[in-house]
Amino acid sequence: MVTGIENRCLNDVNTKLRKKYDLYYHSFEKQKGSHVWLNGKEYILLNSNDYLGLGNHPKVIERTVEYIKK
């Protein structure tokens, strides 16, 4: 069953236009550091705000959890 927000997104003109150029809107299968996998092929991610792969670094996660608990 499609919800109201899903229906709105599916029928939104701007969303349809963006999906026309779907090469920019892929979901990666997995990410390890700055390496990502798409359709079974490994790539180096250089164009995101996490291009260094620090988003999954254990110390970054640990400090984030500590901050949230405060």
PDB file of N, CA, C, O and CB in Angstrom:
ATOM      1  N   MET A   1       0.833  -1.177   0.000  1.00  0.00           N
ATOM      2  CA  MET A   1       0.000   0.000   0.000  1.00  0.00           C
ATOM      3  C   MET A   1       0.882   1.246   0.000  1.00  0.00           C
ATOM      4  O   MET A   1       1.816   1.348   0.795  1.00  0.00           O
ATOM      5  CB  MET A   1      -0.950  -0.005   1.210  1.00  0.00           C
ATOM      6  N   VAL A   2       0.591   2.174  -0.874  1.00  0.00           N
ATOM      7  CA  VAL A   2       1.367   3.409  -1.006  1.00  0.00           C
ATOM      8  C   VAL A   2       0.782   4.459  -0.073  1.00  0.00           C
ATOM      9  O   VAL A   2      -0.419   4.731  -0.094  1.00  0.00           O
ATOM     10  CB  VAL A   2       1.373   3.919  -2.482  1.00  0.00           C
ATOM     11  N   THR A   3       1.654   5.048   0.750  1.00  0.00           N
ATOM     12  CA  THR A   3       1.201   6.095   1.676  1.00  0.00           C
ATOM     13  C   THR A   3       1.119   7.428   0.948  1.00  0.00           C
ATOM     14  O   THR A   3       1.539   7.548  -0.203  1.00  0.00           O
ATOM     15  CB  THR A   3       2.150   6.204   2.897  1.00  0.00           C
ATOM     16  N   GLY A   4       0.575   8.427   1.631  1.00  0.00           N
ATOM     17  CA  GLY A   4       0.442   9.754   1.037  1.00  0.00           C
ATOM     18  C   GLY A   4       1.765  10.350   0.607  1.00  0.00           C
ATOM     19  O   GLY A   4       1.875  10.897  -0.490  1.00  0.00           O
ATOM     20  N   ILE A   5       2.785  10.246   1.477  1.00  0.00           N
ATOM     21  CA  ILE A   5       4.090  10.833   1.145  1.00  0.00           C
ATOM     22  C   ILE A   5       4.741  10.060   0.004  1.00  0.00           C
ATOM     23  O   ILE A   5       5.375  10.660  -0.865  1.00  0.00           O
ATOM     24  CB  ILE A   5       5.019  10.842   2.385  1.00  0.00           C
ATOM     25  N   GLU A   6       4.591   8.727  -0.005  1.00  0.00           N
ATOM     26  CA  GLU A   6       5.153   7.935  -1.104  1.00  0.00           C
ATOM     27  C   GLU A   6       4.483   8.307  -2.418  1.00  0.00           C
ATOM     28  O   GLU A   6       5.149   8.455  -3.443  1.00  0.00           O
ATOM     29  CB  GLU A   6       4.989   6.425  -0.830  1.00  0.00           C
ATOM     30  N   ASN A   7       3.173   8.456  -2.383  1.00  0.00           N
ATOM     31  CA  ASN A   7       2.428   8.824  -3.580  1.00  0.00           C
ATOM     32  C   ASN A   7       2.875  10.196  -4.083  1.00  0.00           C
ATOM     33  O   ASN A   7       3.043  10.406  -5.284  1.00  0.00           O
ATOM     34  CB  ASN A   7       0.914   8.822  -3.297  1.00  0.00           C
ATOM     35  N   ARG A   8       3.062  11.120  -3.148  1.00  0.00           N
ATOM     36  CA  ARG A   8       3.511  12.468  -3.516  1.00  0.00           C
ATOM     37  C   ARG A   8       4.885  12.420  -4.168  1.00  0.00           C
ATOM     38  O   ARG A   8       5.126  13.099  -5.166  1.00  0.00           O
ATOM     39  CB  ARG A   8       3.546  13.385  -2.280  1.00  0.00           C
ATOM     40  N   CYS A   9       5.780  11.624  -3.612  1.00  0.00           N
ATOM     41  CA  CYS A   9       7.133  11.515  -4.163  1.00  0.00           C
ATOM     42  C   CYS A   9       7.129  10.839  -5.528  1.00  0.00           C
ATOM     43  O   CYS A   9       7.867  11.237  -6.428  1.00  0.00           O
ATOM     44  CB  CYS A   9       8.034  10.741  -3.205  1.00  0.00           C
ATOM     45  N   LEU A  10       6.292   9.814  -5.675  1.00  0.00           N
ATOM     46  CA  LEU A  10       6.233   9.094  -6.943  1.00  0.00           C
ATOM     47  C   LEU A  10       5.688   9.961  -8.069  1.00  0.00           C
ATOM     48  O   LEU A  10       6.050   9.770  -9.230  1.00  0.00           O
ATOM     49  CB  LEU A  10       5.380   7.852  -6.795  1.00  0.00           C
ATOM     50  N   ASN A  11       4.826  10.905  -7.739  1.00  0.00           N
ATOM     51  CA  ASN A  11       4.178  11.728  -8.753  1.00  0.00           C
ATOM     52  C   ASN A  11       4.716  13.148  -8.829  1.00  0.00           C
ATOM     53  O   ASN A  11       4.203  13.959  -9.599  1.00  0.00           O
ATOM     54  CB  ASN A  11       2.717  11.774  -8.493  1.00  0.00           C
ATOM     55  N   ASP A  12       5.732  13.460  -8.051  1.00  0.00           N
ATOM     56  CA  ASP A  12       6.317  14.801  -8.038  1.00  0.00           C
ATOM     57  C   ASP A  12       7.113  15.044  -9.322  1.00  0.00           C
ATOM     58  O   ASP A  12       7.949  14.225  -9.704  1.00  0.00           O
ATOM     59  CB  ASP A  12       7.224  14.987  -6.796  1.00  0.00           C
ATOM     60  N   VAL A  13       6.853  16.155  -9.974  1.00  0.00           N
ATOM     61  CA  VAL A  13       7.513  16.480 -11.238  1.00  0.00           C
ATOM     62  C   VAL A  13       9.031  16.565 -11.069  1.00  0.00           C
ATOM     63  O   VAL A  13       9.778  16.031 -11.889  1.00  0.00           O
ATOM     64  CB  VAL A  13       6.971  17.800 -11.793  1.00  0.00           C
ATOM     65  N   ASN A  14       9.484  17.234 -10.012  1.00  0.00           N
ATOM     66  CA  ASN A  14      10.929  17.368  -9.798  1.00  0.00           C
ATOM     67  C   ASN A  14      11.589  16.029  -9.528  1.00  0.00           C
ATOM     68  O   ASN A  14      12.698  15.775  -9.999  1.00  0.00           O
ATOM     69  CB  ASN A  14      11.204  18.313  -8.642  1.00  0.00           C
ATOM     70  N   THR A  15      10.914  15.165  -8.771  1.00  0.00           N
ATOM     71  CA  THR A  15      11.463  13.827  -8.509  1.00  0.00           C
ATOM     72  C   THR A  15      11.553  13.037  -9.804  1.00  0.00           C
ATOM     73  O   THR A  15      12.554  12.362 -10.047  1.00  0.00           O
ATOM     74  CB  THR A  15      10.596  13.066  -7.478  1.00  0.00           C
ATOM     75  N   LYS A  16      10.534  13.110 -10.629  1.00  0.00           N
ATOM     76  CA  LYS A  16      10.565  12.402 -11.914  1.00  0.00           C
ATOM     77  C   LYS A  16      11.719  12.908 -12.777  1.00  0.00           C
ATOM     78  O   LYS A  16      12.393  12.122 -13.443  1.00  0.00           O
ATOM     79  CB  LYS A  16       9.225  12.575 -12.663  1.00  0.00           C
ATOM     80  N   LEU A  17      11.944  14.216 -12.763  1.00  0.00           N
ATOM     81  CA  LEU A  17      13.040  14.775 -13.542  1.00  0.00           C
ATOM     82  C   LEU A  17      14.386  14.280 -13.025  1.00  0.00           C
ATOM     83  O   LEU A  17      15.261  13.918 -13.811  1.00  0.00           O
ATOM     84  CB  LEU A  17      12.993  16.300 -13.509  1.00  0.00           C
ATOM     85  N   ARG A  18      14.553  14.264 -11.692  1.00  0.00           N
ATOM     86  CA  ARG A  18      15.806  13.755 -11.117  1.00  0.00           C
ATOM     87  C   ARG A  18      16.009  12.288 -11.447  1.00  0.00           C
ATOM     88  O   ARG A  18      17.129  11.871 -11.743  1.00  0.00           O
ATOM     89  CB  ARG A  18      15.819  13.949  -9.601  1.00  0.00           C
ATOM     90  N   LYS A  19      14.943  11.500 -11.402  1.00  0.00           N
ATOM     91  CA  LYS A  19      15.057  10.070 -11.691  1.00  0.00           C
ATOM     92  C   LYS A  19      15.398   9.819 -13.156  1.00  0.00           C
ATOM     93  O   LYS A  19      15.932   8.765 -13.503  1.00  0.00           O
ATOM     94  CB  LYS A  19      13.759   9.355 -11.331  1.00  0.00           C
ATOM     95  N   LYS A  20      15.088  10.791 -14.014  1.00  0.00           N
ATOM     96  CA  LYS A  20      15.452  10.668 -15.420  1.00  0.00           C
ATOM     97  C   LYS A  20      16.966  10.548 -15.555  1.00  0.00           C
ATOM     98  O   LYS A  20      17.473   9.857 -16.439  1.00  0.00           O
ATOM     99  CB  LYS A  20      14.929  11.874 -16.228  1.00  0.00           C
ATOM    100  N   TYR A  21      17.676  11.232 -14.666  1.00  0.00           N
ATOM    101  CA  TYR A  21      19.137  11.198 -14.648  1.00  0.00           C
ATOM    102  C   TYR A  21      19.608  10.342 -13.481  1.00  0.00           C
ATOM    103  O   TYR A  21      20.376  10.794 -12.632  1.00  0.00           O
ATOM    104  CB  TYR A  21      19.727  12.630 -14.549  1.00  0.00           C
ATOM    105  N   ASP A  22      19.135   9.095 -13.450  1.00  0.00           N
ATOM    106  CA  ASP A  22      19.337   8.236 -12.280  1.00  0.00           C
ATOM    107  C   ASP A  22      20.789   7.870 -12.019  1.00  0.00           C
ATOM    108  O   ASP A  22      21.082   7.256 -10.993  1.00  0.00           O
ATOM    109  CB  ASP A  22      18.549   6.987 -12.440  1.00  0.00           C
ATOM    110  N   LEU A  23      21.703   8.223 -12.903  1.00  0.00           N
ATOM    111  CA  LEU A  23      23.099   7.891 -12.635  1.00  0.00           C
ATOM    112  C   LEU A  23      23.604   8.575 -11.372  1.00  0.00           C
ATOM    113  O   LEU A  23      24.623   8.165 -10.817  1.00  0.00           O
ATOM    114  CB  LEU A  23      23.970   8.282 -13.820  1.00  0.00           C
ATOM    115  N   TYR A  24      22.911   9.610 -10.909  1.00  0.00           N
ATOM    116  CA  TYR A  24      23.315  10.295  -9.691  1.00  0.00           C
ATOM    117  C   TYR A  24      22.612   9.755  -8.447  1.00  0.00           C
ATOM    118  O   TYR A  24      22.925  10.186  -7.337  1.00  0.00           O
ATOM    119  CB  TYR A  24      23.045  11.767  -9.825  1.00  0.00           C
ATOM    120  N   TYR A  25      21.689   8.840  -8.601  1.00  0.00           N
ATOM    121  CA  TYR A  25      20.851   8.430  -7.478  1.00  0.00           C
ATOM    122  C   TYR A  25      20.891   6.924  -7.253  1.00  0.00           C
ATOM    123  O   TYR A  25      19.851   6.266  -7.264  1.00  0.00           O
ATOM    124  CB  TYR A  25      19.423   8.874  -7.707  1.00  0.00           C
ATOM    125  N   HIS A  26      22.066   6.387  -7.052  1.00  0.00           N
ATOM    126  CA  HIS A  26      22.208   4.961  -6.790  1.00  0.00           C
ATOM    127  C   HIS A  26      22.389   4.721  -5.298  1.00  0.00           C
ATOM    128  O   HIS A  26      22.930   5.563  -4.583  1.00  0.00           O
ATOM    129  CB  HIS A  26      23.394   4.378  -7.578  1.00  0.00           C
ATOM    130  N   SER A  27      21.933   3.571  -4.842  1.00  0.00           N
ATOM    131  CA  SER A  27      22.210   3.137  -3.473  1.00  0.00           C
ATOM    132  C   SER A  27      23.293   2.076  -3.548  1.00  0.00           C
ATOM    133  O   SER A  27      23.172   1.101  -4.289  1.00  0.00           O
ATOM    134  CB  SER A  27      20.916   2.589  -2.756  1.00  0.00           C
ATOM    135  N   PHE A  28      24.341   2.273  -2.782  1.00  0.00           N
ATOM    136  CA  PHE A  28      25.437   1.312  -2.811  1.00  0.00           C
ATOM    137  C   PHE A  28      25.070   0.072  -2.018  1.00  0.00           C
ATOM    138  O   PHE A  28      24.329   0.140  -1.038  1.00  0.00           O
ATOM    139  CB  PHE A  28      26.722   1.936  -2.258  1.00  0.00           C
ATOM    140  N   GLU A  29      25.603  -1.068  -2.459  1.00  0.00           N
ATOM    141  CA  GLU A  29      25.354  -2.339  -1.775  1.00  0.00           C
ATOM    142  C   GLU A  29      26.034  -2.355  -0.417  1.00  0.00           C
ATOM    143  O   GLU A  29      25.465  -2.829   0.567  1.00  0.00           O
ATOM    144  CB  GLU A  29      25.845  -3.519  -2.626  1.00  0.00           C
ATOM    145  N   LYS A  30      27.255  -1.834  -0.369  1.00  0.00           N
ATOM    146  CA  LYS A  30      27.964  -1.738   0.907  1.00  0.00           C
ATOM    147  C   LYS A  30      29.039  -0.674   0.781  1.00  0.00           C
ATOM    148  O   LYS A  30      29.394  -0.249  -0.318  1.00  0.00           O
ATOM    149  CB  LYS A  30      28.584  -3.111   1.320  1.00  0.00           C
ATOM    150  N   GLN A  31      29.544  -0.257   1.922  1.00  0.00           N
ATOM    151  CA  GLN A  31      30.610   0.731   1.960  1.00  0.00           C
ATOM    152  C   GLN A  31      31.599   0.321   3.028  1.00  0.00           C
ATOM    153  O   GLN A  31      31.214  -0.070   4.130  1.00  0.00           O
ATOM    154  CB  GLN A  31      30.056   2.156   2.230  1.00  0.00           C
ATOM    155  N   LYS A  32      32.863   0.411   2.701  1.00  0.00           N
ATOM    156  CA  LYS A  32      33.931   0.148   3.664  1.00  0.00           C
ATOM    157  C   LYS A  32      34.962   1.250   3.470  1.00  0.00           C
ATOM    158  O   LYS A  32      35.724   1.244   2.504  1.00  0.00           O
ATOM    159  CB  LYS A  32      34.569  -1.296   3.471  1.00  0.00           C
ATOM    160  N   GLY A  33      34.973   2.195   4.404  1.00  0.00           N
ATOM    161  CA  GLY A  33      35.848   3.349   4.242  1.00  0.00           C
ATOM    162  C   GLY A  33      35.411   4.156   3.041  1.00  0.00           C
ATOM    163  O   GLY A  33      34.238   4.509   2.918  1.00  0.00           O
ATOM    164  N   SER A  34      36.339   4.450   2.159  1.00  0.00           N
ATOM    165  CA  SER A  34      35.998   5.203   0.954  1.00  0.00           C
ATOM    166  C   SER A  34      35.720   4.290  -0.231  1.00  0.00           C
ATOM    167  O   SER A  34      35.593   4.758  -1.363  1.00  0.00           O
ATOM    168  CB  SER A  34      37.115   6.165   0.606  1.00  0.00           C
ATOM    169  N   HIS A  35      35.625   2.984   0.026  1.00  0.00           N
ATOM    170  CA  HIS A  35      35.312   2.018  -1.032  1.00  0.00           C
ATOM    171  C   HIS A  35      33.833   1.657  -0.956  1.00  0.00           C
ATOM    172  O   HIS A  35      33.298   1.390   0.121  1.00  0.00           O
ATOM    173  CB  HIS A  35      36.199   0.738  -0.907  1.00  0.00           C
ATOM    174  N   VAL A  36      33.180   1.654  -2.123  1.00  0.00           N
ATOM    175  CA  VAL A  36      31.769   1.305  -2.205  1.00  0.00           C
ATOM    176  C   VAL A  36      31.580   0.261  -3.292  1.00  0.00           C
ATOM    177  O   VAL A  36      32.400   0.142  -4.201  1.00  0.00           O
ATOM    178  CB  VAL A  36      30.900   2.556  -2.483  1.00  0.00           C
ATOM    179  N   TRP A  37      30.484  -0.499  -3.191  1.00  0.00           N
ATOM    180  CA  TRP A  37      30.170  -1.518  -4.165  1.00  0.00           C
ATOM    181  C   TRP A  37      28.812  -1.235  -4.779  1.00  0.00           C
ATOM    182  O   TRP A  37      27.840  -0.960  -4.076  1.00  0.00           O
ATOM    183  CB  TRP A  37      30.199  -2.908  -3.527  1.00  0.00           C
ATOM    184  N   LEU A  38      28.759  -1.306  -6.108  1.00  0.00           N
ATOM    185  CA  LEU A  38      27.529  -1.102  -6.862  1.00  0.00           C
ATOM    186  C   LEU A  38      27.477  -2.149  -7.951  1.00  0.00           C
ATOM    187  O   LEU A  38      28.394  -2.260  -8.765  1.00  0.00           O
ATOM    188  CB  LEU A  38      27.448   0.339  -7.460  1.00  0.00           C
ATOM    189  N   ASN A  39      26.401  -2.919  -7.962  1.00  0.00           N
ATOM    190  CA  ASN A  39      26.238  -4.007  -8.935  1.00  0.00           C
ATOM    191  C   ASN A  39      27.433  -4.961  -8.934  1.00  0.00           C
ATOM    192  O   ASN A  39      27.863  -5.436  -9.985  1.00  0.00           O
ATOM    193  CB  ASN A  39      26.042  -3.431 -10.336  1.00  0.00           C
ATOM    194  N   GLY A  40      27.958  -5.232  -7.745  1.00  0.00           N
ATOM    195  CA  GLY A  40      29.053  -6.179  -7.593  1.00  0.00           C
ATOM    196  C   GLY A  40      30.427  -5.628  -7.939  1.00  0.00           C
ATOM    197  O   GLY A  40      31.416  -6.353  -7.833  1.00  0.00           O
ATOM    198  N   LYS A  41      30.517  -4.375  -8.346  1.00  0.00           N
ATOM    199  CA  LYS A  41      31.791  -3.793  -8.730  1.00  0.00           C
ATOM    200  C   LYS A  41      32.240  -2.781  -7.669  1.00  0.00           C
ATOM    201  O   LYS A  41      31.437  -2.001  -7.157  1.00  0.00           O
ATOM    202  CB  LYS A  41      31.686  -3.121 -10.121  1.00  0.00           C
ATOM    203  N   GLU A  42      33.527  -2.810  -7.353  1.00  0.00           N
ATOM    204  CA  GLU A  42      34.073  -1.924  -6.328  1.00  0.00           C
ATOM    205  C   GLU A  42      34.513  -0.593  -6.935  1.00  0.00           C
ATOM    206  O   GLU A  42      35.126  -0.551  -8.001  1.00  0.00           O
ATOM    207  CB  GLU A  42      35.254  -2.596  -5.614  1.00  0.00           C
ATOM    208  N   TYR A  43      34.185   0.493  -6.229  1.00  0.00           N
ATOM    209  CA  TYR A  43      34.575   1.833  -6.644  1.00  0.00           C
ATOM    210  C   TYR A  43      35.194   2.560  -5.455  1.00  0.00           C
ATOM    211  O   TYR A  43      34.959   2.191  -4.304  1.00  0.00           O
ATOM    212  CB  TYR A  43      33.359   2.620  -7.204  1.00  0.00           C
ATOM    213  N   ILE A  44      35.978   3.585  -5.734  1.00  0.00           N
ATOM    214  CA  ILE A  44      36.478   4.469  -4.694  1.00  0.00           C
ATOM    215  C   ILE A  44      35.599   5.714  -4.721  1.00  0.00           C
ATOM    216  O   ILE A  44      35.455   6.362  -5.758  1.00  0.00           O
ATOM    217  CB  ILE A  44      38.005   4.822  -4.903  1.00  0.00           C
ATOM    218  N   LEU A  45      35.016   6.039  -3.575  1.00  0.00           N
ATOM    219  CA  LEU A  45      34.098   7.153  -3.468  1.00  0.00           C
ATOM    220  C   LEU A  45      34.875   8.443  -3.225  1.00  0.00           C
ATOM    221  O   LEU A  45      35.515   8.598  -2.185  1.00  0.00           O
ATOM    222  CB  LEU A  45      33.079   6.910  -2.345  1.00  0.00           C
ATOM    223  N   LEU A  46      34.820   9.358  -4.174  1.00  0.00           N
ATOM    224  CA  LEU A  46      35.562  10.609  -4.065  1.00  0.00           C
ATOM    225  C   LEU A  46      34.672  11.846  -4.067  1.00  0.00           C
ATOM    226  O   LEU A  46      35.177  12.963  -3.959  1.00  0.00           O
ATOM    227  CB  LEU A  46      36.545  10.707  -5.186  1.00  0.00           C
ATOM    228  N   ASN A  47      33.358  11.671  -4.188  1.00  0.00           N
ATOM    229  CA  ASN A  47      32.508  12.837  -4.377  1.00  0.00           C
ATOM    230  C   ASN A  47      31.411  12.984  -3.328  1.00  0.00           C
ATOM    231  O   ASN A  47      30.326  13.475  -3.639  1.00  0.00           O
ATOM    232  CB  ASN A  47      31.889  12.779  -5.723  1.00  0.00           C
ATOM    233  N   SER A  48      31.671  12.576  -2.122  1.00  0.00           N
ATOM    234  CA  SER A  48      30.666  12.760  -1.079  1.00  0.00           C
ATOM    235  C   SER A  48      31.283  13.517   0.082  1.00  0.00           C
ATOM    236  O   SER A  48      32.480  13.803   0.091  1.00  0.00           O
ATOM    237  CB  SER A  48      30.097  11.401  -0.604  1.00  0.00           C
ATOM    238  N   ASN A  49      30.451  13.835   1.058  1.00  0.00           N
ATOM    239  CA  ASN A  49      30.992  14.503   2.234  1.00  0.00           C
ATOM    240  C   ASN A  49      31.707  13.517   3.155  1.00  0.00           C
ATOM    241  O   ASN A  49      32.239  13.914   4.192  1.00  0.00           O
ATOM    242  CB  ASN A  49      29.878  15.214   2.993  1.00  0.00           C
ATOM    243  N   ASP A  50      31.724  12.228   2.782  1.00  0.00           N
ATOM    244  CA  ASP A  50      32.432  11.209   3.559  1.00  0.00           C
ATOM    245  C   ASP A  50      33.478  10.516   2.685  1.00  0.00           C
ATOM    246  O   ASP A  50      33.703   9.312   2.817  1.00  0.00           O
ATOM    247  CB  ASP A  50      31.435  10.172   4.138  1.00  0.00           C
ATOM    248  N   TYR A  51      34.113  11.273   1.799  1.00  0.00           N
ATOM    249  CA  TYR A  51      35.060  10.669   0.869  1.00  0.00           C
ATOM    250  C   TYR A  51      36.288  10.089   1.571  1.00  0.00           C
ATOM    251  O   TYR A  51      36.999   9.270   0.988  1.00  0.00           O
ATOM    252  CB  TYR A  51      35.495  11.693  -0.151  1.00  0.00           C
ATOM    253  N   LEU A  52      36.546  10.500   2.805  1.00  0.00           N
ATOM    254  CA  LEU A  52      37.652   9.912   3.559  1.00  0.00           C
ATOM    255  C   LEU A  52      37.232   8.634   4.278  1.00  0.00           C
ATOM    256  O   LEU A  52      38.073   7.909   4.808  1.00  0.00           O
ATOM    257  CB  LEU A  52      38.192  10.918   4.567  1.00  0.00           C
ATOM    258  N   GLY A  53      35.923   8.361   4.294  1.00  0.00           N
ATOM    259  CA  GLY A  53      35.431   7.146   4.932  1.00  0.00           C
ATOM    260  C   GLY A  53      35.441   7.206   6.444  1.00  0.00           C
ATOM    261  O   GLY A  53      35.460   6.165   7.101  1.00  0.00           O
ATOM    262  N   LEU A  54      35.426   8.398   7.008  1.00  0.00           N
ATOM    263  CA  LEU A  54      35.483   8.524   8.462  1.00  0.00           C
ATOM    264  C   LEU A  54      34.121   8.341   9.126  1.00  0.00           C
ATOM    265  O   LEU A  54      34.056   8.199  10.347  1.00  0.00           O
ATOM    266  CB  LEU A  54      36.048   9.870   8.835  1.00  0.00           C
ATOM    267  N   GLY A  55      33.051   8.340   8.370  1.00  0.00           N
ATOM    268  CA  GLY A  55      31.714   8.191   8.932  1.00  0.00           C
ATOM    269  C   GLY A  55      31.511   6.872   9.651  1.00  0.00           C
ATOM    270  O   GLY A  55      30.677   6.781  10.552  1.00  0.00           O
ATOM    271  N   ASN A  56      32.255   5.856   9.270  1.00  0.00           N
ATOM    272  CA  ASN A  56      32.149   4.541   9.906  1.00  0.00           C
ATOM    273  C   ASN A  56      33.368   4.203  10.755  1.00  0.00           C
ATOM    274  O   ASN A  56      33.533   3.059  11.179  1.00  0.00           O
ATOM    275  CB  ASN A  56      31.956   3.474   8.854  1.00  0.00           C
ATOM    276  N   HIS A  57      34.218   5.189  11.002  1.00  0.00           N
ATOM    277  CA  HIS A  57      35.418   4.949  11.806  1.00  0.00           C
ATOM    278  C   HIS A  57      34.999   4.709  13.262  1.00  0.00           C
ATOM    279  O   HIS A  57      34.184   5.460  13.798  1.00  0.00           O
ATOM    280  CB  HIS A  57      36.418   6.156  11.702  1.00  0.00           C
ATOM    281  N   PRO A  58      35.551   3.668  13.908  1.00  0.00           N
ATOM    282  CA  PRO A  58      35.152   3.335  15.276  1.00  0.00           C
ATOM    283  C   PRO A  58      35.277   4.483  16.275  1.00  0.00           C
ATOM    284  O   PRO A  58      34.410   4.642  17.134  1.00  0.00           O
ATOM    285  CB  PRO A  58      35.966   2.192  15.756  1.00  0.00           C
ATOM    286  N   LYS A  59      36.331   5.280  16.180  1.00  0.00           N
ATOM    287  CA  LYS A  59      36.494   6.392  17.128  1.00  0.00           C
ATOM    288  C   LYS A  59      35.449   7.486  16.894  1.00  0.00           C
ATOM    289  O   LYS A  59      34.971   8.102  17.847  1.00  0.00           O
ATOM    290  CB  LYS A  59      37.906   6.987  17.011  1.00  0.00           C
ATOM    291  N   VAL A  60      35.098   7.726  15.640  1.00  0.00           N
ATOM    292  CA  VAL A  60      34.058   8.718  15.335  1.00  0.00           C
ATOM    293  C   VAL A  60      32.721   8.241  15.896  1.00  0.00           C
ATOM    294  O   VAL A  60      31.987   9.016  16.507  1.00  0.00           O
ATOM    295  CB  VAL A  60      33.952   8.963  13.797  1.00  0.00           C
ATOM    296  N   ILE A  61      32.414   6.984  15.688  1.00  0.00           N
ATOM    297  CA  ILE A  61      31.165   6.410  16.204  1.00  0.00           C
ATOM    298  C   ILE A  61      31.141   6.463  17.725  1.00  0.00           C
ATOM    299  O   ILE A  61      30.127   6.825  18.322  1.00  0.00           O
ATOM    300  CB  ILE A  61      30.993   4.955  15.722  1.00  0.00           C
ATOM    301  N   GLU A  62      32.266   6.101  18.358  1.00  0.00           N
ATOM    302  CA  GLU A  62      32.357   6.109  19.821  1.00  0.00           C
ATOM    303  C   GLU A  62      32.110   7.511  20.383  1.00  0.00           C
ATOM    304  O   GLU A  62      31.344   7.679  21.331  1.00  0.00           O
ATOM    305  CB  GLU A  62      33.734   5.596  20.274  1.00  0.00           C
ATOM    306  N   ARG A  63      32.763   8.511  19.794  1.00  0.00           N
ATOM    307  CA  ARG A  63      32.580   9.890  20.280  1.00  0.00           C
ATOM    308  C   ARG A  63      31.153  10.388  20.040  1.00  0.00           C
ATOM    309  O   ARG A  63      30.595  11.127  20.852  1.00  0.00           O
ATOM    310  CB  ARG A  63      33.582  10.835  19.591  1.00  0.00           C
ATOM    311  N   THR A  64      30.580   9.975  18.925  1.00  0.00           N
ATOM    312  CA  THR A  64      29.197  10.385  18.630  1.00  0.00           C
ATOM    313  C   THR A  64      28.235   9.812  19.649  1.00  0.00           C
ATOM    314  O   THR A  64      27.335  10.507  20.121  1.00  0.00           O
ATOM    315  CB  THR A  64      28.787   9.940  17.219  1.00  0.00           C
ATOM    316  N   VAL A  65      28.422   8.537  19.993  1.00  0.00           N
ATOM    317  CA  VAL A  65      27.568   7.895  21.001  1.00  0.00           C
ATOM    318  C   VAL A  65      27.734   8.594  22.340  1.00  0.00           C
ATOM    319  O   VAL A  65      26.747   8.841  23.034  1.00  0.00           O
ATOM    320  CB  VAL A  65      27.905   6.389  21.136  1.00  0.00           C
ATOM    321  N   GLU A  66      28.964   8.917  22.711  1.00  0.00           N
ATOM    322  CA  GLU A  66      29.211   9.625  23.979  1.00  0.00           C
ATOM    323  C   GLU A  66      28.494  10.976  23.982  1.00  0.00           C
ATOM    324  O   GLU A  66      27.876  11.356  24.976  1.00  0.00           O
ATOM    325  CB  GLU A  66      30.735   9.826  24.208  1.00  0.00           C
ATOM    326  N   TYR A  67      28.581  11.690  22.870  1.00  0.00           N
ATOM    327  CA  TYR A  67      27.943  12.999  22.773  1.00  0.00           C
ATOM    328  C   TYR A  67      26.421  12.880  22.896  1.00  0.00           C
ATOM    329  O   TYR A  67      25.785  13.671  23.593  1.00  0.00           O
ATOM    330  CB  TYR A  67      28.317  13.675  21.446  1.00  0.00           C
ATOM    331  N   ILE A  68      25.852  11.897  22.222  1.00  0.00           N
ATOM    332  CA  ILE A  68      24.390  11.696  22.259  1.00  0.00           C
ATOM    333  C   ILE A  68      23.929  11.365  23.676  1.00  0.00           C
ATOM    334  O   ILE A  68      22.874  11.826  24.111  1.00  0.00           O
ATOM    335  CB  ILE A  68      23.968  10.563  21.285  1.00  0.00           C
ATOM    336  N   LYS A  69      24.720  10.564  24.398  1.00  0.00           N
ATOM    337  CA  LYS A  69      24.346  10.188  25.751  1.00  0.00           C
ATOM    338  C   LYS A  69      24.346  11.383  26.694  1.00  0.00           C
ATOM    339  O   LYS A  69      23.574  11.413  27.653  1.00  0.00           O
ATOM    340  CB  LYS A  69      25.284   9.125  26.271  1.00  0.00           C
ATOM    341  N   LYS A  70      25.207  12.375  26.432  1.00  0.00           N
ATOM    342  CA  LYS A  70      25.251  13.590  27.261  1.00  0.00           C
ATOM    343  C   LYS A  70      24.002  14.392  27.039  1.00  0.00           C
ATOM    344  O   LYS A  70      23.835  15.453  27.640  1.00  0.00           O
ATOM    345  CB  LYS A  70      26.495  14.444  26.947  1.00  0.00           C
TER     346      LYS A  70
END
